[in-house]
């Protein structure tokens, strides 16, 4: 028995063991939680870098003039979305603003790609309305492209 406390040595040992176990468990939980959050943050940053690389590889979009010469539309597959589609299951790790900007951009880009692909093969058969529509959609696509790049760049290394 411990003098002045009224606890037996066995009870003191049990209480010490319980307190030690609780402290150890809390420490382990805290350490695991920090590690899990760090891995999640690293994975989110990796996703942002991958999506940002894809967006930055679309330099032709940046080079496309806001007021192109009459009758011109871009050619080629420079509005691609392989990374965006391939990582669709991981997109929930992004902020809602980033996700909104990416979906808006890729939706607009898909619309532009579809419009370009639907043009007749002969340039002489292109209607002025179709070309003007594509050109106006490209203005919106360029704006959405820059917004998505800006948000992803700003949020790299931020925790969400």
C-alpha positions as CSV (number, residue, x, y, z in Angstrom):
1,X,0.0,0.0,0.0
2,X,1.2,3.5,-0.8
3,X,1.3,5.6,2.3
4,X,-1.0,8.6,2.4
5,X,-2.9,7.6,-0.8
6,X,-4.6,4.5,0.2
7,X,-3.8,2.6,-3.0
8,X,-2.3,-0.8,-3.1
9,X,0.8,-1.4,-5.2
10,X,-1.3,-3.5,-7.5
11,X,-3.9,-0.8,-8.0
12,X,-1.2,1.8,-8.6
13,X,0.4,-0.5,-11.2
14,X,-2.9,-1.0,-13.0
15,X,-3.7,2.7,-13.0
16,X,-0.1,3.5,-14.2
17,X,-0.6,0.9,-17.0
18,X,-3.9,2.4,-18.0
19,X,-2.6,6.0,-18.1
20,X,0.5,4.9,-20.0
21,X,-1.7,2.9,-22.5
22,X,-4.0,5.9,-23.0
23,X,-1.1,8.3,-23.6
24,X,0.6,5.8,-25.9
25,X,-2.7,5.2,-27.9
26,X,-3.3,9.0,-28.2
27,X,0.3,9.5,-29.4
28,X,0.0,6.8,-32.0
29,X,-3.4,8.1,-33.2
30,X,-2.0,11.6,-33.5
31,X,1.1,10.4,-35.3
32,X,-1.0,8.3,-37.7
33,X,-3.4,11.2,-38.3
34,X,-0.5,13.5,-39.2
35,X,1.0,11.0,-41.5
36,X,-2.3,10.3,-43.2
37,X,-2.9,14.1,-43.7
38,X,0.6,14.5,-45.1
39,X,0.1,11.8,-47.6
40,X,-3.2,13.2,-48.6
41,X,-1.6,16.6,-49.1
42,X,1.2,15.1,-51.1
43,X,-1.3,13.2,-53.3
44,X,-3.3,16.4,-53.8
45,X,-0.2,18.3,-54.8
46,X,0.8,15.6,-57.2
47,X,-2.7,15.7,-58.8
48,X,-2.5,19.5,-59.1
49,X,1.0,19.2,-60.7
50,X,-0.3,16.6,-63.2
51,X,-3.4,18.6,-64.1
52,X,-1.3,21.8,-64.3
53,X,1.1,20.2,-66.7
54,X,-1.7,19.1,-69.0
55,X,-3.2,22.6,-69.0
56,X,0.2,24.2,-69.6
57,X,0.9,21.9,-72.5
58,X,-2.0,23.6,-74.4
59,X,0.2,26.5,-75.5
60,X,-1.6,26.7,-78.8
61,X,-4.7,27.9,-76.9
62,X,-2.7,30.7,-75.4
63,X,-1.2,31.5,-78.8
64,X,-4.6,31.6,-80.5
65,X,-5.6,35.2,-81.1
66,X,-8.7,36.6,-79.5
67,X,-9.7,38.1,-82.8
68,X,-8.4,35.7,-85.4
69,X,-8.6,36.4,-89.1
70,X,-11.9,35.7,-90.7
71,X,-12.7,32.1,-91.4
72,X,-9.9,30.6,-89.3
73,X,-10.3,27.9,-86.7
74,X,-7.6,26.0,-85.0
75,X,-6.6,22.5,-86.1
76,X,-5.0,19.6,-84.3
77,X,-5.6,18.0,-81.0
78,X,-4.3,20.6,-78.6
79,X,-7.4,20.7,-76.5
80,X,-6.7,17.3,-74.9
81,X,-7.9,16.0,-71.6
82,X,-6.3,12.6,-71.0
83,X,-4.9,13.5,-67.5
84,X,-8.2,15.1,-66.5
85,X,-10.2,12.0,-67.6
86,X,-7.6,9.5,-66.3
87,X,-7.6,11.1,-62.8
88,X,-11.4,11.7,-62.6
89,X,-11.7,9.4,-59.6
90,X,-9.1,11.5,-57.7
91,X,-10.6,14.9,-58.4
92,X,-12.5,15.0,-55.1
93,X,-9.1,15.9,-53.4
94,X,-9.2,19.3,-55.0
95,X,-11.0,22.4,-53.7
96,X,-14.5,23.1,-55.0
97,X,-13.2,26.2,-56.8
98,X,-10.5,24.2,-58.6
99,X,-12.9,21.4,-59.5
100,X,-15.4,23.9,-60.8
101,X,-12.7,25.7,-62.9
102,X,-11.5,22.4,-64.4
103,X,-14.9,21.1,-65.2
104,X,-15.9,24.4,-66.8
105,X,-12.7,24.5,-68.9
106,X,-12.9,20.9,-70.0
107,X,-16.6,21.2,-70.8
108,X,-16.0,24.3,-72.9
109,X,-12.9,22.6,-74.6
110,X,-15.0,19.6,-75.4
111,X,-17.7,21.8,-77.0
112,X,-15.0,23.6,-79.1
113,X,-13.4,20.2,-80.2
114,X,-16.9,18.9,-81.2
115,X,-17.7,22.0,-83.1
116,X,-14.4,21.9,-85.0
117,X,-14.8,18.2,-85.8
118,X,-18.3,18.8,-87.1
119,X,-17.1,21.3,-89.7
120,X,-17.2,19.9,-93.3
121,X,-13.9,18.7,-94.6
122,X,-13.8,21.4,-97.3
123,X,-13.0,24.8,-96.0
124,X,-15.2,26.4,-98.7
125,X,-18.3,24.7,-97.1
126,X,-17.8,26.2,-93.7
127,X,-20.5,28.6,-92.7
128,X,-19.6,31.9,-91.3
129,X,-22.0,31.3,-88.3
130,X,-20.2,28.0,-87.4
131,X,-16.8,29.7,-87.6
132,X,-17.9,32.7,-85.5
133,X,-19.4,30.4,-83.0
134,X,-16.2,28.4,-82.6
135,X,-14.2,31.6,-82.3
136,X,-16.5,33.0,-79.6
137,X,-16.3,29.7,-77.7
138,X,-12.5,29.9,-77.9
139,X,-12.5,33.2,-76.1
140,X,-14.4,31.6,-73.2
141,X,-12.2,28.6,-73.3
142,X,-9.1,30.7,-73.1
143,X,-10.5,32.5,-70.1
144,X,-11.5,29.3,-68.4
145,X,-8.0,27.8,-69.2
146,X,-6.3,30.7,-67.5
147,X,-8.6,30.5,-64.4
148,X,-7.9,26.8,-64.0
149,X,-4.2,27.3,-64.3
150,X,-4.3,30.2,-61.8
151,X,-6.3,28.2,-59.2
152,X,-4.1,25.1,-59.4
153,X,-0.9,27.1,-59.2
154,X,-2.2,29.0,-56.2
155,X,-3.2,25.9,-54.3
156,X,-0.1,23.8,-54.8
157,X,1.4,23.1,-51.3
158,X,-1.8,24.3,-49.6
159,X,-3.6,21.9,-47.3
160,X,-7.3,21.1,-48.0
